[in-house]
Amino acid sequence: MVAETTVYALTNQPIDHHLGQMGEDVYTYRLRTSDGQGKRRWLTFTADHRLKQRHYLKIDTKGQNVNSWEAVTVSAVPQRARQALKS
């Protein structure tokens, strides 16, 4: 069974941008993420708009699948996650 986890990321440039089947924008991002304990991993996901650079995201995942994500302030990111994302 795949566990659900929450990870944090700093946004960067999209690695791809194209139009979807209905003509909508699709941006693909590959982000280095960290959980609250500082364990890092890479995550690729899509967004329907361009994300502001160098902003923190809180991402709820199940394996490599993104269930939801939201922009958060730096104070909402656990200390260990912030340290892991800066190194």
Residue pairs with C-beta under 8 A, 6 or more apart in sequence:
2 62
2 63
3 62
4 60
4 61
4 62
4 67
5 35
5 60
5 61
5 62
6 35
6 36
6 58
6 59
6 60
6 61
7 33
7 34
7 35
7 41
7 43
7 58
7 59
7 61
7 81
8 33
8 34
8 35
8 36
8 56
8 57
8 58
8 59
8 72
8 77
8 78
8 81
8 82
8 85
9 31
9 32
9 33
9 34
9 43
9 56
9 57
9 59
9 85
10 31
10 32
10 54
10 55
10 56
10 57
10 85
11 29
11 31
11 51
11 52
11 53
11 54
11 55
11 56
11 57
12 29
12 31
12 53
12 54
13 53
14 27
14 28
14 29
14 47
14 50
14 51
15 28
15 29
15 30
15 44
16 26
16 27
16 28
17 25
17 26
17 27
17 28
17 50
18 26
19 25
19 26
20 26
24 48
25 48
25 49
25 50
26 46
26 47
26 48
27 46
27 47
27 48
27 49
27 50
27 51
28 44
28 45
28 46
29 44
29 45
29 46
29 47
29 51
30 42
30 43
30 44
31 42
31 43
31 44
31 45
31 57
32 40
32 41
32 42
32 85
33 40
33 41
33 42
33 43
33 59
33 85
34 40
34 41
34 80
34 81
34 84
34 85
35 81
36 78
36 80
36 81
37 78
37 80
38 80
38 81
38 83
38 84
39 84
40 84
40 85
43 59
43 61
43 64
43 66
44 64
45 59
45 66
45 69
47 69
51 57
51 71
52 71
55 71
56 71
56 72
56 73
56 74
56 76
56 77
57 69
57 70
57 71
57 72
58 69
58 70
58 71
58 72
58 76
58 77
59 66
59 68
59 69
60 66
60 67
60 68
60 69
61 67
74 82
77 85
